[in-house]
């Protein structure tokens, strides 16, 4: 069994999370989300494929990302200054709001489905690329106990961009460099195909 699948299973079974779960107030988060709506949509479903859908994301994962944008552990010229003014309570409330929204469905590029599905479900044993399903699940809903994000129906462009950043090392806020290690072994064609496949998952 692939070592990353084993690692994911151990984390999941132990119930370990990268941070304690906190309950924000979704109604308050909705009010605070007005500033976010310009990029991420009123309900967390962004229109621009460069910007992620936040709807349906696990709150603990969202909290981690926002706090790391704020601290500089994750860098983005747009999100870093936006997160800088957020309090911990703001972050919890926003995360609670977006977690309760429904992710809009999307479709994969049919010409990329076969390759994307093979990578997502089986990885590439020849090059050591781990299967995405081990951490993100058969429908891309992730694993909240292990703080692995939901990626179901996420924009292919956003997924592709993040994998390329992990591959280049310009994004490095993943636990144990798991995503960096996996993405470094992926070809650009594999990244494009699996990103498209993920967009069609729901």
C-alpha positions in Angstrom: 0.0 0.0 0.0 1.3 3.5 -0.8 3.0 5.1 2.2 0.8 8.3 1.9 -2.4 6.2 2.0 -1.1 4.5 5.1 -0.2 7.8 6.7 -3.7 9.2 5.9 -5.3 6.1 7.4 -3.3 6.4 10.6 -4.2 10.1 11.0 -7.8 9.4 10.3 -8.1 6.5 12.7 -6.3 8.3 15.4 -8.7 11.3 15.1 -5.8 13.7 15.1 -6.4 17.1 13.6 -3.9 19.8 13.0 -5.8 22.1 15.3 -8.7 21.9 17.7 -12.1 22.2 16.2 -13.8 25.5 17.0 -17.4 26.5 16.4 -17.9 29.9 14.8 -21.3 31.5 14.3 -22.5 31.0 10.7 -25.0 33.9 10.8 -22.4 36.3 11.9 -20.0 34.8 9.3 -22.5 35.5 6.6 -22.5 39.2 7.6 -18.8 39.3 7.6 -18.5 37.6 4.3 -19.7 40.6 2.3 -16.0 41.6 1.7 -15.2 38.1 0.5 -18.2 37.9 -1.9 -16.5 39.9 -4.6 -14.1 37.1 -5.3 -15.7 34.0 -3.8 -19.3 34.7 -4.5 -22.2 35.4 -2.1 -22.5 31.7 -1.2 -18.8 30.7 -1.6 -19.1 29.6 -5.2 -16.6 31.8 -7.1 -17.3 32.6 -10.7 -13.6 33.1 -11.6 -11.8 29.7 -11.8 -8.6 31.2 -10.5 -10.3 31.7 -7.1 -11.4 28.7 -5.0 -14.9 27.7 -4.2 -15.2 28.0 -0.4 -18.7 26.5 -0.1 -18.8 23.2 1.8 -15.2 23.4 2.9 -14.4 21.9 6.3 -14.2 24.7 8.9 -11.0 23.6 10.5 -9.2 23.5 7.2 -10.5 27.0 6.3 -9.4 28.3 9.7 -5.9 26.9 9.1 -5.6 28.5 5.7 -6.9 31.9 6.8 -4.6 31.9 9.8 -1.6 31.0 7.6 -2.4 33.7 5.1 -2.5 36.1 8.1 0.8 34.8 9.6 2.6 34.6 6.2 3.0 30.8 6.4 0.9 30.7 3.2 1.5 33.6 0.8 -0.8 35.2 -1.8 -0.7 38.8 -2.9 -4.5 39.1 -2.6 -5.4 36.9 0.4 -2.5 37.9 2.7 -3.6 41.5 3.1 -7.3 40.5 3.3 -6.6 38.0 6.1 -4.3 40.4 8.0 -7.1 42.3 9.6 -9.2 39.2 10.6 -9.5 38.3 14.2 -9.6 34.6 15.3 -13.3 35.1 15.9 -13.8 36.5 12.4 -12.0 33.5 10.9 -14.1 31.0 12.9 -17.3 32.8 11.9 -16.4 32.9 8.2 -15.4 29.3 8.2 -18.6 28.3 9.9 -20.6 30.2 7.3 -18.9 28.8 4.2 -18.9 25.2 5.6 -22.7 25.4 5.6 -23.0 26.4 2.0 -23.6 23.9 -0.9 -20.8 23.6 -3.5 -22.0 24.2 -7.1 -21.6 21.2 -9.4 -19.3 21.3 -12.4 -18.2 19.1 -15.2 -14.8 17.6 -16.2 -13.3 17.8 -19.6 -14.3 14.4 -21.1 -11.1 14.2 -23.0 -9.2 14.2 -19.7 -11.4 12.0 -17.6 -9.7 8.6 -18.2 -6.2 9.9 -17.3 -7.5 12.0 -14.4 -9.5 9.2 -12.9 -6.5 6.8 -13.1 -4.4 9.3 -11.2 -7.1 10.2 -8.7 -8.0 6.6 -7.9 -4.8 4.7 -8.5 -1.9 7.3 -8.7 1.0 6.4 -10.9 2.9 3.4 -9.4 5.7 3.8 -12.0 6.7 7.3 -10.9 5.5 7.0 -7.2 2.5 9.4 -7.5 0.1 8.6 -4.7 -3.6 8.2 -5.4 -5.6 11.3 -4.4 -8.4 9.1 -3.1 -6.4 8.1 -0.1 -6.7 11.5 1.5 -9.6 13.2 -0.3 -12.0 10.3 -0.5 -13.8 8.7 -3.5 -16.0 11.8 -4.0 -13.5 14.4 -3.1 -15.1 15.2 0.3 -11.8 15.1 2.1 -11.2 14.0 5.7 -12.1 16.6 8.4 -10.5 14.6 11.2 -7.2 14.7 9.4 -7.7 18.2 8.1 -7.6 17.0 4.5 -9.7 19.5 2.5 -12.9 18.8 0.5 -12.0 19.3 -3.2 -15.2 18.0 -4.8 -16.3 20.2 -7.8 -13.4 22.7 -7.1 -12.4 24.7 -10.2 -9.9 22.8 -12.3 -7.8 25.9 -12.8 -7.5 26.5 -9.1 -6.6 22.9 -8.4 -4.0 22.9 -11.2 -2.5 26.2 -9.9 -2.2 24.8 -6.4 -0.6 21.6 -7.6 1.9 23.6 -9.7 2.7 25.7 -6.7 3.3 22.7 -4.5 5.4 21.2 -7.3 7.6 24.3 -7.5 7.8 24.7 -3.7 6.2 28.1 -3.8 3.4 26.8 -1.6 4.7 24.9 1.4 2.1 25.0 4.1 1.2 21.3 3.8 1.8 19.0 6.7 5.0 16.9 6.3 5.4 18.3 2.8 2.9 15.6 1.7 1.5 17.6 -1.2 4.9 19.0 -2.3 6.3 15.4 -2.5 3.3 14.1 -4.5 3.1 17.1 -6.9 6.9 17.0 -7.5 6.4 13.6 -9.1 3.5 14.6 -11.3 3.9 15.6 -14.9 2.1 18.8 -16.1 -0.3 16.6 -18.1 -1.2 14.5 -15.1 -1.8 17.7 -13.1 -4.1 19.1 -15.8 -6.0 15.8 -16.1 -6.5 15.2 -12.4 -7.6 18.8 -11.8 -10.2 18.4 -14.5 -11.4 15.1 -13.0 -11.7 16.7 -9.5 -13.8 19.5 -11.0 -16.3 16.9 -12.1 -16.4 15.1 -8.8 -19.7 15.5 -6.8 
